[in-house]
Amino acid sequence: MASQGIGETGLTDSGPSSHSHHNHNMPYAVYRGINPASTSFINQESSGFDFGELEEAFVLQGFKISNDEAKASLYAAAAATGKPAATLEMFPSWPMRFQQTPREKSKSREESTDSGSLSSRVQPHLEPESPISRKASSDHQQNQLHITHKSQEQQQQLQNMASNNPRTGGLQTELAASKSNSEKKKGAASTSERVLDPKTLRRLAQNREAAKKSRIRKKAYVQQLETSRMRLSQLEQELQRASSQGIFLGGGTTAGSNISSGAAIFDMEYSRWLDDDQRHMSELRTALQAHLSDGDLRLIVDGYIAHYDEIFCLKGVAAKSDVFHLITGMWTTPAERCFLWMGGFRPSELIKMLIGQLDPLTEQQVVGIYSLQQSSQQAEDALSQGLEQLQQSLIDTIATASLHDGMHHMALALGKLSNLEGFVRQADNLRQQTLHQLHRILTVRQAARCFLVIGEYYGRLRALSSLWLSRPRETLIVDDNSCQTITGLQMTQINVTCQAKSSEGANRTMPHVK
Amino acid sequence: MQYETESWSGYLQEEIERMASKNAVVMFSKNTCCMCHAIKRLLCGMGVNPTVYECNDHNPTWQNALFSLLGNSSTPSLLGFFIGGKLVGSMDSIMAAHINDILVPLLKKAGALWL
């Protein structure tokens, strides 16, 4: 996921080109204005200043700013003390922010910056709430680690930084951006030489959308955190009252929108994982088309396996904090939720789907895959039956709870409920082992194709969910008194929309509608 | 007193190992545990007939002995799983062994499966 700006409640997210900051977030005096011709650092006032337009202006005008002064000042800043203090951040001088980011991105220092963006993009970071900003910048750092390999992503990061509140890791972005830029282009290309083609513009537009998405998600997460905190204190009060009176707890009714912080964190990490998934898939695709050697292909396939190991690890962590979120599938799209088994996909179904798509296979491989399907089926049945027994025993416990020893039964039930985590973990373990065994049975090229098929399959399932949620419904049209029937033009429009979406969805994963 | 407890649990461990080697597949589980139920289903589905010793909550000394045998590393619900007298380990490794086609040969070698 792209960088996350700090949640400001007063911020309007209408895109980076008309991004406006409120003055009360920046109560301190800053340097105003930009002098494009100057090679000195430019401190920009975030309020009222449109950074996104500046960035695009640079691109469009092919403007180049020399970086030597930028580099010198950067090193000077990096030499400063590395301890960010909340008070220090109150001052608008830009070096204070560098204390955090160079520390976290020390390797970027060594790379020369060749893009003209660096000198113009240094901004003061005036966020007095240092814990949140630190978390945001560390989240940002995690994102950086994912994207330093791609120069395309560099553009996105610049855009995100531009469109977000620039207090968050602005320098970090540029360091990473310039690092990836220098890695990829070997210091040749600079802003002035960038070719203006529709691809660049489209990329910029995509980056803007991605930035907008992450801003919205971040806001939602912060809001959920606050409501959960209030709810927690309410529940604690209820608990105290109830235990003192010796009665049952009401059994908190959770509102639909109220999810725990563990679940919100997992949702965010999952969406980031999905973006990674897209990247891995395109790597696999190009690798297969380019007919790379087996050694190179093996690296990419191993990377994809590690990518899946990562999500299982994340799910293990999430299961500890909120197992219901996983097991009800609220983290997936509706279509995936329909086929959910114990908080994820069913391994035997996946293998059944793959069998038809993996030819040609040797006889030994066919035997291996069929036996894998059979053993995963057996393991799934065993786990399902275990879960059923858990449910039955839970029902019995709750049903036999009487007025006198109610608390005891509730405690028993709580204990039984904690076994759910074990089941979800075992199911994930099963999925992980199935993927590893597939990797072992197939050759490198077959494995690459197999994982590509898997990724595309789930991508289509997610696209199906988006299509379903955004399908046009006839009732909307009949609403208006003046328009009782669907005109021919409207019918054509609906058809065109459907076709465009379905063809688009088949190729790429659509943005999530959650 | 400490010494007596230790020697008693040591005796228990030996007793457990003795019981484990009497049959091809031996399971020590808690009667309320559902994961153990899942394993039982898995084995019965494969045609294996495991010998199951239920440890209920009223007998903590057995549980302690089993825990120390397992090195306190396994999931708290599954207390002990032995194939051919040898300790197999946690639920994770059982599942992994089954998927990786290791479990069946192991069971055949122990004489629990004949097909």
Interface residues (C-beta under 8 A of the other chain):
Chain A: G368 S371 L372 S375 S376 Q378 A379 D381 A382 L383 Q385 G386 L387 Q389 L390 S393 K416 N419 G422 F423 Q426 N429 L430 Q433 T434 H436 Q437 R440
Chain B: T32 C33 C34 M35 H37 A38 I39 R41 L42 G45 M46 T75 S77 M91 D92 M95 A96 H98 I99 N100 D101
